Amino acid sequence: MKYVKLARLALLVGSMTVLSACTHSISNVDSQGKTTNPVFPDQSGAVREEGSFVNINNLRQMRSGLTKPQVYELIGVPHFKEGIIGVKEWDYIFHFTRPDNSILTCQYKVLFDNNMQARSFYFMPADCLSRIKMPVVSKTPLHEEVSGSSLFAFGSTNLSMEGIEQVTKLAERLKTLPLEGKHVVITGHTDRIGNPFKNQQLSMARAESVKSMLIQNGIPGSVIETRGMGDTMPRVSCPGKTSPAVIDCLAPNRRMVLYVTDTNSGK
């Protein structure tokens, strides 16, 4: 009898250990389905790395109190290997088609409480839904899109010789325009390869490099705004792990966009 009790105790402890392992949460979700630091997994580790084009109307119905089957019916199964028993966070990779037919990619996270009811919802970037609608931009005298590969070496934030030449020519064109009451907006974009956060930093640093070169060529820094969009607005989607073919396919996503707009437009 004593051995039977010990065996039952060992089984109980083992079950609790397994359950604890299955409920591991990278965001440290509490019993109420809350966290102070939502952590988004790297997209390259997703079971469904290509993500999905979510139904926006279904997404808007997401709210506190939904059960897992209800979440599944609205937005599908999570795209990452979250676990099996007592999982308290589901992660997704969602694509949205914008009015200009470009694709906006965001990550989405749902947190569950101890009763497995949805309680918290997060996007990365946080303003994902507001980015779906293209900013209203007035007719502009200049709108240029330049390949990132022609401006920078791979992974670099320093303009190449060709890049310096191209930005210098852009500065000369800007000097011919009346910039009073205008804004020169420089937006950097990367492909999806690498860490999303680092991609955002890289795109912003590259936009700042272009800004610095424009200033060196006589364009007032006060009229220039820089934006780093990272890999959130791809022009093309190329599934698969990193390879020369995938890198080549993703080339249209590596770009720098410069346009002139009214000071109060496109904010």
N, C-alpha and C positions, 0 to 999 in steps of 0.2 A: 504493500500500500504506500509505503514511504517513497519507493522508487517511482510509483505512478504519479504521486503529487509532485515530485521533483521534475518528472518529465513534462507534466502539464505546465509547471512554472517556467521551465525552459522554453516551451512552445510559446507561452504568452509573451515572454521577454523577446523571443525571436520575432514574433509577429509585430510587436511594438517597434522593434528596430527596423523591420522592413517597411512598416508604415511611415516611420520617421524619414526613411530614405526616400520614399515615394513622394512625400509632401515637401521635399526640399524646395525652397523658394529663393531665387536669385535676388528678389526684391525685398526679402524679409517681411512678408505679408503677415499682419497681425490677425487676431481672431475675428476682427470686424471687417476684414477685407481691405485694410488700409496700409499704406506705406509712406515713409518720408522720402524714399529714394527709389523711384521706379527704374529698374535696370533693364535695358533692352538688349537682347542677345544679338550677336553678330549674324547678319543675314546669311553668311556662307555656311553657318551651321544648321540652317533650316532643313527640315525634311522635305518641304516644298519650297525650294530656293527661289523658284520663279514667281512665287506669290500668286495673287489672284485679283481680278477686277471685281471688287465688291459692289453689290447693289447698294447705292447710296441711300435709297429710301429705307432699306432694311437696317442699314447702319444707324440711321437717325432714330430708329426705334429702340436702340440699346439704352437700357436704364437700370437703375438699382432694383434688385429683387428678382431679376430673371434667373431661372434655373439653367443648368448646363444644357439640357435638351433644347430649351428655348433659344439660348445663345447659338447653339449648333444650327437650329432651323433658320436663324436670321443671317449669320455670317459664316457658317461652316465650321469645320474642325480646325484647330490651331495648326499653324504651319511649322511648329517646332516640336521636337520630342520632349514633351513636358513631364512625362511620367504616366502612371496608371491610376493609383489609388490616392484619393484625397488631394489631388492637384489643385493649387490655389491661384495659379496664374496661367493664362493662355496668351500666346503671342502670335501675331499675324503680320504678313507683308501685303499691303494693299496698294493697288494701282488705280489711279483716277485719270480719265481723259479730260483734259482741259479744253476750253473753247477753241484754242488754236491747234487742237489735235496733238499737242505735246502730252507726255505722260508724267504725272506727278506720282511719286512713290513714297509712301509713308509706312512706318511700323505702328502697330496698334496693340495695346495690351489691355486685358481684362483681368481684374483681381476678384477672387471669391472669398467669402467669409468661411467660418468653420462649418456652416450649414450648406456650403457649396452653392450659395446664391451670389450673383454678380453684385459687386458694391463699388468698384472703382474702375475708371476707364482713362487711358492715357494714349496720346499720340506722340510720335517722334517724326518730324518736328511738332512741337506743341500746337502750332497754328496751322496744322495740315489742312483742315477743312476750309479755312479762309483763303488758302492759296489755290484752291481749285478754281475759283473765279478769277479770271485774268484781270489785272488792274486796268482801269480805264486810262488810256494814254492818248493825249491829243495828237493831232497830226504833227509829225516831227520832221524837221529838216534833215535829220541824220539818224540812221538806224543801221548799225553794222554788227555782223556776227563773224567772228574770226575763230578758226580752228585753234584749240589749245595747243596742239602739237606743233603748230607753226610759231607759237609764241614762247613756249617753254620746253625744256628737256623733260623727260618723263620723271614725275615726282618732284620737280624743281619749282621754286617760286621766283627764280631769277630769270629775267627776260633773256632770250637768246639773241644773237646778233640780228637774225631775221625778225625776231619779235621787236627789238628796239627800232628797227627800220619801219615796221608796220605801224607801231604806235606813234612814231614821229610823224608819219604821213597823216594819221588820224588827227594829231594835234594841229597840223597845218590846215586841215579841213575845218576843224572847230573854230579856228581863228577867223575864218571867213563868215561865221554865223553870228547873229546878234544873240549873245548869251544872257543879256539882262532879263531877269525874271524867269530864267530857264534853269534846268537841272541836267547835268550830265551823269547818267546812271551807268555804272559799270558792274556787270553781274558775271561772276565766275561759276562754271559748272564742271563737274568731274564725272567719270564713269563710276560704276558700282564697286569696282575692285578695291579692296581694302576696308578699313574701318570707317563706318559712316561719319562718326564724329571727326576723325582726322581728315576725311574727304571735305567736310564742311570747312575746316580750318585751312586746308590747302586752297580751296576755291576762293576763300576770302583773302588769303595772303597774296594770291595771284592778282586778284582785282586791285589790291593795294599797290602792287608793283606797277600795274598799268597806270594807276592814278599818279604815282610818283613820277613816272616818265612824262605824263602829260603836263604835270606841274613844271618839270624841268624845261619843257618846251613852251612855257608861257601861258598855260591854261590855269586860271585861278583855282586853288584848291577848295575855296569856299563854295564853288558851284558843282563840285564833284561828289557823288555819293557812291559808295562801294557796297556790294552785296555778295555774299557767298552762299550759294544754294547747294553745294556739295553734289551728291548724286540723286537729289530728290526730284529732278525734272528731266528724266531721260527722254531723248528723241526716239531711241530705238531700244528694244528689249532683246538681249542675247543670252539665253539660258546656258548653263554649264559652268564648270569651274574654270579658273584662270588658265588660259592657253593662248598662244600666238593668234589663233583664229578668232577667239573670243575678244581679245584685246583689239584686234583689227575691226571686228564687227561693232565694237562699242565706240569707235572713233567719233561718230557724230555727237555723242554725249559730252565729249571733252571740248568745251568751247568757251569763248568769252564774248559777251554781248554788250554793246555800247549803244545807247540811244539818248537823244535830247528830248526833254519834255518840260511842260510847265512846272514851276516850282512846287505847286500843290497837287500835282498829278502823280498817280502811281505809287502813292505812299502806302 
